[in-house]
Amino acid sequence: MSNITDILHSIPVDPLTGAISVPVYQTSTFVQEAPGVNKGFDYARSNNPTRQVLENLVAKLEGGHSSFAFATGIAAIDAVVKSLSAGDEIVAVDDIYGGAYRLLTHVYQKLGIIVHYVDTTDANNILEKINEKTKLVWIESPTNPTLKVSDIQHISKIAKAYNALLVVDNTFASPIAQRPFELGADIIIHSATKYLGGHSDLVAGIVVTKTKELSEKIKFIQNASGGVLGPWDCFLTIRGIETIDLRVPKQSASALKIAKWLQEHEAVDQVHYPGLTTHKNHEIATRQQNGLFGGVVSFSLKEDTLEQAEQFVTQTKYFKLAESLGGVKSLLCQPCKMTHASVPREKRLQSGIQDSLIRLSCGIENADDLIQDLEETFSKLISKQTTLI
């Protein structure tokens, strides 16, 4: 786990004023002494002092060489895929985030990038699709929304045997719980909208690179494509990171308590959470995630219908119906109609995203209050069914 004391005090005090918070450099350009002679900044697309602090901070948090801040998580994913050429191939986790699936399928496949989707919870499945054309092995661990866990260390060995890079989306675990570079990853992706920002008040994406060579490639793409994160959102992300070591453990503890409670409920079919001993790869998650299993839980209903799930997600009190996750206020969503609506139903079901699947993002509220909210919602559904009968 990162030394949060060291991380916090790596955020510089403003040398001009002594401000303890990082200033927001809201400027498009920088005055130069002569052409090419400046204070390290010339144009805000290429660099910005506030963004530089954020990028240095996340690189240190993940133990990487460099990091690069983008306007959204999808923009971060897009920057990595832009490093490929027509004819290159990707082996990706089968229940990849819906937005990533849409980008890879509807934008990059028609440009000649071939994507193979496999269940990476068994690393040997990758061997069925990986070949000399594979440039990236792309995993999320845990995945969104079924919380599947993949053995990063094992998969990194397979990728390296084929000279492919291993990309790990570390959004759900966060750097507080999981350090993919230490397990063999080459590139780390974050939707900084989630646990890094932590307050549901920004959208942002981060790419973290392990080596100087990869850093130079992503930096070129960032500057050439221009999808950079603005200074105010950089400031908000820095602000969020300052409390991540307080938020994530509390959210994880609440999620584990709620997951165990859901397992015992008569209306629940399956509960997906790496912290449960019944989880397929619980032992791998325990080893990889430093005992913190994240703040997201998903579950399906015994009455596996779209209608039943929709009734549930529209009646909770504390869990607010909204896309996204990782914030201090608890959220819930119906993935098949929201976050993963772009994924064809057949493929969605194959990857374990049932019609009745509900995803919970636990905030920092009292866990007992959240459980009471869920219990009251279940009671409403059961009462309604009884009335109809």
C-alpha positions as CSV (number, residue, x, y, z in Angstrom):
1,M,0.0,0.0,0.0
2,S,1.2,3.5,-0.7
3,N,2.6,5.6,2.1
4,I,-0.1,8.2,2.3
5,T,2.0,10.5,4.5
6,D,4.6,10.6,1.8
7,I,2.0,11.0,-0.9
8,L,0.3,14.0,0.8
9,H,3.6,15.8,1.4
10,S,4.7,15.3,-2.2
11,I,2.0,17.9,-3.1
12,P,4.1,21.1,-3.2
13,V,3.4,24.2,-1.3
14,D,3.0,27.1,-3.7
15,P,6.5,28.7,-3.9
16,L,5.2,32.2,-4.7
17,T,2.6,32.6,-1.9
18,G,3.0,29.7,0.5
19,A,-0.5,28.5,-0.3
20,I,-1.0,25.0,1.2
21,S,-3.5,24.1,-1.6
22,V,-2.3,23.8,-5.2
23,P,-3.2,27.0,-7.2
24,V,-5.6,26.7,-10.1
25,Y,-3.6,28.0,-13.1
26,Q,-6.6,29.1,-15.2
27,T,-4.6,30.3,-18.2
28,S,-4.4,29.3,-21.9
29,T,-0.8,30.4,-22.5
30,F,2.4,31.5,-20.8
31,V,4.6,34.5,-21.4
32,Q,8.1,33.5,-22.8
33,E,11.4,35.4,-22.3
34,A,12.3,34.5,-25.9
35,P,11.1,32.0,-28.4
36,G,11.4,28.6,-26.7
37,V,12.7,30.1,-23.5
38,N,10.1,29.8,-20.8
39,K,9.5,28.5,-17.2
40,G,8.6,25.0,-18.4
41,F,5.3,25.9,-19.8
42,D,4.3,27.4,-23.2
43,Y,0.7,26.4,-24.0
44,A,-1.9,24.8,-21.8
45,R,-2.7,21.9,-24.0
46,S,0.9,20.8,-23.8
47,N,1.3,21.4,-20.0
48,N,-0.2,23.3,-17.1
49,P,1.2,23.7,-13.6
50,T,-1.9,22.4,-11.9
51,R,-2.1,19.4,-14.2
52,Q,1.6,18.7,-13.7
53,V,1.1,18.4,-9.9
54,L,-1.8,16.0,-10.4
55,E,0.2,13.9,-12.9
56,N,3.2,13.7,-10.7
57,L,1.0,12.8,-7.7
58,V,-0.8,9.9,-9.4
59,A,2.5,8.6,-10.9
60,K,3.9,8.5,-7.3
61,L,0.7,7.0,-6.0
62,E,0.9,4.1,-8.4
63,G,4.7,3.8,-8.4
64,G,4.9,4.5,-12.1
65,H,7.3,6.6,-14.3
66,S,4.7,9.2,-15.4
67,S,1.0,9.8,-15.5
68,F,-1.2,11.8,-17.9
69,A,-4.5,13.4,-17.1
70,F,-7.3,13.4,-19.6
71,A,-10.8,15.0,-19.8
72,T,-12.6,11.7,-19.2
73,G,-11.8,8.0,-18.5
74,I,-12.8,7.2,-22.0
75,A,-10.3,9.8,-23.3
76,A,-7.6,8.0,-21.3
77,I,-8.6,4.6,-22.8
78,D,-8.7,6.2,-26.2
79,A,-5.1,7.6,-25.8
80,V,-3.7,4.1,-25.1
81,V,-5.6,2.5,-28.1
82,K,-4.2,5.3,-30.3
83,S,-0.7,3.8,-29.8
84,L,-1.8,0.9,-32.0
85,S,-1.8,0.4,-35.8
86,A,-4.2,-1.2,-38.2
87,G,-3.9,-5.0,-37.9
88,D,-2.9,-5.0,-34.3
89,E,-5.0,-7.0,-31.9
90,I,-6.2,-6.7,-28.3
91,V,-7.2,-9.5,-25.9
92,A,-9.7,-7.9,-23.5
93,V,-11.7,-9.0,-20.5
94,D,-15.2,-10.1,-21.6
95,D,-17.3,-7.9,-19.3
96,I,-15.3,-4.8,-20.0
97,Y,-16.9,-1.4,-19.2
98,G,-19.7,-0.6,-21.6
99,G,-18.1,2.6,-22.7
100,A,-14.8,0.9,-23.5
101,Y,-16.7,-1.8,-25.4
102,R,-18.5,0.9,-27.5
103,L,-15.2,2.6,-28.3
104,L,-13.3,-0.5,-29.2
105,T,-16.2,-2.0,-31.2
106,H,-17.7,0.9,-33.0
107,V,-14.7,3.2,-33.5
108,Y,-11.5,1.1,-33.5
109,Q,-12.6,-2.2,-35.1
110,K,-13.6,-0.4,-38.3
111,L,-10.1,1.2,-38.3
112,G,-8.5,-2.2,-38.3
113,I,-8.0,-2.9,-34.6
114,I,-9.1,-6.5,-33.8
115,V,-10.5,-7.2,-30.3
116,H,-10.9,-10.6,-28.8
117,Y,-13.0,-10.8,-25.6
118,V,-12.3,-13.6,-23.1
119,D,-13.1,-14.5,-19.5
120,T,-9.8,-13.5,-17.9
121,T,-10.7,-14.9,-14.5
122,D,-9.0,-18.0,-15.8
123,A,-5.7,-16.6,-17.2
124,N,-5.3,-19.7,-19.4
125,N,-8.3,-18.5,-21.5
126,I,-6.1,-15.7,-22.8
127,L,-3.9,-18.4,-24.5
128,E,-6.7,-19.2,-26.8
129,K,-6.7,-15.8,-28.5
130,I,-3.3,-14.2,-27.9
131,N,-0.9,-14.4,-30.9
132,E,2.1,-12.5,-32.5
133,K,-0.3,-9.7,-33.6
134,T,-1.5,-9.0,-30.0
135,K,-0.2,-5.7,-28.7
136,L,-2.3,-5.2,-25.7
137,V,-3.9,-7.5,-23.1
138,W,-6.6,-5.4,-21.4
139,I,-8.1,-6.3,-18.1
140,E,-10.2,-4.7,-15.4
141,S,-9.8,-6.2,-11.9
142,P,-12.3,-6.1,-10.3
143,T,-14.5,-5.7,-13.4
144,N,-17.6,-3.5,-13.8
145,P,-20.2,-4.5,-12.9
146,T,-19.8,-8.2,-11.9
147,L,-16.6,-7.7,-9.8
148,K,-14.7,-10.5,-11.6
149,V,-11.0,-10.7,-10.4
150,S,-8.1,-11.7,-12.7
151,D,-4.7,-12.8,-11.7
152,I,-2.6,-9.8,-12.8
153,Q,0.8,-11.5,-12.1
154,H,-0.1,-14.6,-14.1
155,I,-1.5,-12.7,-17.0
156,S,1.5,-10.4,-17.1
157,K,3.7,-13.4,-17.7
158,I,1.5,-14.6,-20.6
159,A,1.5,-11.1,-22.1
160,K,5.3,-10.8,-21.9
161,A,5.8,-14.2,-23.5
162,Y,4.1,-12.7,-26.6
163,N,5.7,-9.3,-26.3
164,A,2.3,-7.7,-25.5
165,L,1.7,-5.0,-23.0
166,L,-0.6,-5.6,-20.0
167,V,-3.1,-2.8,-19.4
168,V,-4.9,-2.9,-16.1
169,D,-7.9,-0.7,-15.4
170,N,-7.4,-0.1,-11.6
171,T,-10.5,2.1,-11.1
172,F,-12.5,-0.2,-8.9
173,A,-9.6,-1.2,-6.6
174,S,-7.8,2.2,-6.5
175,P,-4.1,2.6,-5.8
176,I,-4.9,2.3,-2.1
177,A,-6.0,-1.3,-2.5
178,Q,-4.0,-2.6,-5.5
179,R,-0.6,-1.8,-7.1
180,P,-0.7,-3.3,-10.6
181,F,2.9,-2.3,-11.5
182,E,4.2,-4.5,-8.7
183,L,2.3,-7.4,-10.3
184,G,3.7,-6.9,-13.8
185,A,1.4,-4.4,-15.5
186,D,2.8,-2.0,-18.1
187,I,0.0,0.6,-18.2
188,I,-2.6,1.5,-15.6
189,I,-5.9,3.2,-16.4
190,H,-8.1,5.2,-14.0
191,S,-11.5,6.8,-14.4
192,A,-10.5,9.5,-11.9
193,T,-14.1,10.4,-11.8
194,K,-14.5,7.6,-9.3
195,Y,-12.3,6.9,-6.3
196,L,-9.5,9.3,-7.1
197,G,-11.8,12.3,-7.3
198,G,-14.2,10.7,-4.9
199,H,-16.9,13.4,-4.6
200,S,-19.0,12.9,-7.8
201,D,-18.2,16.5,-8.9
202,L,-15.9,15.9,-11.9
203,V,-15.1,13.7,-14.8
204,A,-11.5,12.8,-15.5
205,G,-9.2,10.0,-16.8
206,I,-5.6,9.0,-16.0
207,V,-3.1,6.9,-17.8
208,V,-0.1,5.8,-15.8
209,T,3.0,4.4,-17.5
210,K,5.7,2.1,-16.1
211,T,8.6,3.1,-18.4
212,K,10.2,6.2,-19.9
213,E,9.5,4.8,-23.4
214,L,5.8,4.3,-22.8
215,S,5.6,7.7,-21.1
216,E,7.0,9.4,-24.2
217,K,4.4,7.6,-26.4
218,I,1.4,8.6,-24.3
219,K,2.7,12.2,-23.8
220,F,3.0,12.6,-27.6
221,I,-0.6,11.3,-28.1
222,Q,-1.9,13.5,-25.2
223,N,-0.4,16.6,-26.8
224,A,-1.3,15.6,-30.4
225,S,-4.9,14.7,-29.6
226,G,-5.5,17.4,-27.0
227,G,-8.0,15.6,-24.7
228,V,-6.4,17.1,-21.6
229,L,-8.0,17.7,-18.2
230,G,-8.7,21.3,-17.4
231,P,-6.9,23.0,-14.4
232,W,-10.0,23.3,-12.2
233,D,-10.8,19.6,-12.5
234,C,-7.1,18.8,-11.9
235,F,-7.4,20.8,-8.6
236,L,-10.6,18.9,-7.6
237,T,-8.9,15.5,-8.4
238,I,-5.9,16.5,-6.2
239,R,-8.3,17.5,-3.5
240,G,-10.0,14.1,-3.7
241,I,-6.7,12.2,-3.6
242,E,-5.8,13.9,-0.3
243,T,-8.6,11.9,1.4
244,I,-8.6,8.6,-0.6
245,D,-6.8,6.7,2.2
246,L,-9.7,7.6,4.5
247,R,-12.6,7.0,2.1
248,V,-11.7,3.7,0.4
249,P,-11.2,1.6,3.6
250,K,-14.5,2.9,5.0
251,Q,-16.3,2.2,1.7
252,S,-14.8,-1.2,1.4
253,A,-15.8,-2.1,5.0
254,S,-19.4,-1.0,4.3
255,A,-19.5,-3.0,1.0
256,L,-18.3,-6.1,2.7
257,K,-20.9,-5.8,5.4
258,I,-23.7,-5.2,2.8
259,A,-22.5,-8.1,0.6
260,K,-22.7,-10.5,3.5
261,W,-26.2,-9.2,4.4
262,L,-27.4,-9.6,0.8
263,Q,-26.1,-13.2,0.7
264,E,-28.7,-14.1,3.4
265,H,-31.7,-12.3,1.8
266,E,-34.4,-14.4,0.4
267,A,-35.0,-12.2,-2.6
268,V,-31.4,-12.2,-3.8
269,D,-30.1,-14.8,-6.3
270,Q,-26.3,-14.0,-6.6
271,V,-24.0,-11.5,-4.9
272,H,-20.8,-10.4,-6.6
273,Y,-18.1,-9.1,-4.3
274,P,-14.4,-10.2,-4.1
275,G,-14.4,-10.0,-0.3
276,L,-16.8,-12.9,0.0
277,T,-15.3,-16.3,0.5
278,T,-17.7,-17.7,-2.1
279,H,-16.3,-15.4,-4.8
280,K,-14.5,-17.5,-7.5
281,N,-11.2,-15.7,-7.1
282,H,-11.4,-14.6,-3.5
283,E,-7.9,-15.8,-2.7
284,I,-6.4,-13.9,-5.7
285,A,-8.3,-10.8,-4.6
286,T,-7.0,-11.2,-1.1
287,R,-3.4,-11.4,-2.3
288,Q,-3.7,-8.6,-4.9
289,Q,-5.9,-6.1,-3.1
290,N,-4.2,-5.7,0.3
291,G,-7.3,-6.9,2.2
292,L,-9.5,-4.0,0.7
293,F,-12.1,-5.3,-1.7
294,G,-13.6,-2.0,-2.9
295,G,-16.8,-0.1,-2.4
296,V,-18.9,-1.7,-5.2
297,V,-21.2,-4.7,-4.7
298,S,-23.6,-6.1,-7.4
299,F,-26.4,-8.6,-7.0
300,S,-29.1,-10.2,-9.0
301,L,-32.7,-11.0,-8.0
302,K,-34.4,-14.3,-7.9
303,E,-37.1,-12.8,-10.0
304,D,-34.6,-12.1,-12.9
305,T,-36.5,-9.4,-14.9
306,L,-35.8,-5.9,-16.1
307,E,-39.1,-4.8,-14.5
308,Q,-38.2,-6.1,-11.0
309,A,-34.8,-4.5,-11.0
310,E,-36.2,-1.2,-12.2
311,Q,-38.7,-1.2,-9.4
312,F,-36.0,-1.8,-6.9
313,V,-33.6,0.9,-8.1
314,T,-36.3,3.6,-8.2
315,Q,-37.4,3.1,-4.6
316,T,-34.3,3.4,-2.4
317,K,-33.8,6.4,-0.1
318,Y,-30.1,6.7,0.5
319,F,-28.8,4.9,-2.6
320,K,-29.4,7.4,-5.4
321,L,-30.2,6.2,-8.9
322,A,-27.3,7.4,-11.0
323,E,-24.5,6.3,-13.2
324,S,-20.9,6.4,-11.9
325,L,-19.5,5.2,-8.5
326,G,-16.8,5.9,-6.0
327,G,-18.3,9.0,-4.5
328,V,-18.9,9.8,-0.8
329,K,-22.7,9.5,-1.4
330,S,-24.0,6.0,-2.2
331,L,-25.4,5.3,-5.7
332,L,-27.0,2.4,-7.4
333,C,-27.8,1.6,-11.0
334,Q,-29.2,-1.0,-13.4
335,P,-26.3,-1.8,-15.6
336,C,-28.2,-3.5,-18.5
337,K,-30.2,-0.3,-19.0
338,M,-27.6,2.2,-18.0
339,T,-23.8,1.7,-17.9
340,H,-23.8,-1.4,-20.2
341,A,-26.8,-0.5,-22.5
342,S,-24.4,-0.4,-25.5
343,V,-23.5,-4.1,-25.0
344,P,-25.7,-6.5,-27.0
345,R,-28.0,-8.5,-24.6
346,E,-26.6,-11.9,-25.7
347,K,-23.0,-10.8,-25.0
348,R,-24.1,-9.1,-21.8
349,L,-25.7,-12.3,-20.5
350,Q,-22.7,-14.4,-21.5
351,S,-20.5,-12.1,-19.3
352,G,-22.8,-12.5,-16.3
353,I,-24.7,-9.2,-16.5
354,Q,-28.2,-10.5,-15.8
355,D,-31.4,-8.5,-16.5
356,S,-32.0,-8.0,-12.8
357,L,-28.4,-7.2,-11.9
358,I,-28.1,-4.1,-9.6
359,R,-24.9,-2.4,-8.9
360,L,-24.3,-0.6,-5.6
361,S,-21.6,2.0,-4.9
362,C,-21.2,2.4,-1.2
363,G,-20.4,5.9,0.1
364,I,-19.2,6.9,3.5
365,E,-22.6,6.8,5.2
366,N,-23.2,4.5,8.1
367,A,-23.4,0.9,6.8
368,D,-26.4,0.1,9.0
369,D,-28.3,2.9,7.5
370,L,-27.6,1.7,4.0
371,I,-28.7,-1.9,4.9
372,Q,-31.9,-0.5,6.4
373,D,-32.5,1.4,3.1
374,L,-32.1,-1.9,1.2
375,E,-34.3,-3.8,3.6
376,E,-37.1,-1.3,3.3
377,T,-36.9,-1.4,-0.5
378,F,-37.1,-5.2,-0.5
379,S,-40.1,-5.0,1.8
380,K,-41.8,-2.7,-0.6
381,L,-41.3,-5.1,-3.5
382,I,-42.4,-8.1,-1.5
383,S,-45.5,-6.2,-0.3
384,K,-46.4,-5.2,-3.8
385,Q,-46.1,-8.7,-5.1
386,T,-48.3,-10.0,-2.3
387,T,-50.9,-7.4,-3.2
388,L,-50.9,-8.4,-6.8
389,I,-51.4,-12.1,-5.9
